[in-house]
Amino acid sequence: MTDGQQLGSTTTADVDPAEQIARHLVRNPSDLIDMRRLMQRFRASTADCLRAFTRLDQLELSMSEATAR
């Protein structure tokens, strides 16, 4: 495997689209209005979006706990 192939395999293939969407929605909750655009942007499936909503709840909960400390 060449150096170019190794570099390409670690860039976006290892990133979970559900995690990306959840983190994006924490920062920009108004983007939830156009979910289709988010799905296209992050190349996510419907299952990825459902996992993102679950992850979003977890992120918000952990952020509120961190703020309370």
C-alpha positions, 0 to 999 in steps of 0.5 A: 500500500502506498503512502497516498492510499494510507492517507486517503483511507484515514480521512473520512472513512473512519468518521461516523456520519451520525456523530458528525450530524449530532455535533453539527446540530449541537452547534447549529440546532436551526439546521434541523429544519432542512434534514435532507440537506444535512443528509446530503452534506454528511452522506448519511442514511436515514439510520445514521440520522436516527442514531444522530438524534440519539447521540444528540440527546447524549451530547446535550445531557453530557453538556448540561452535566458539565455546565452544572459542575 
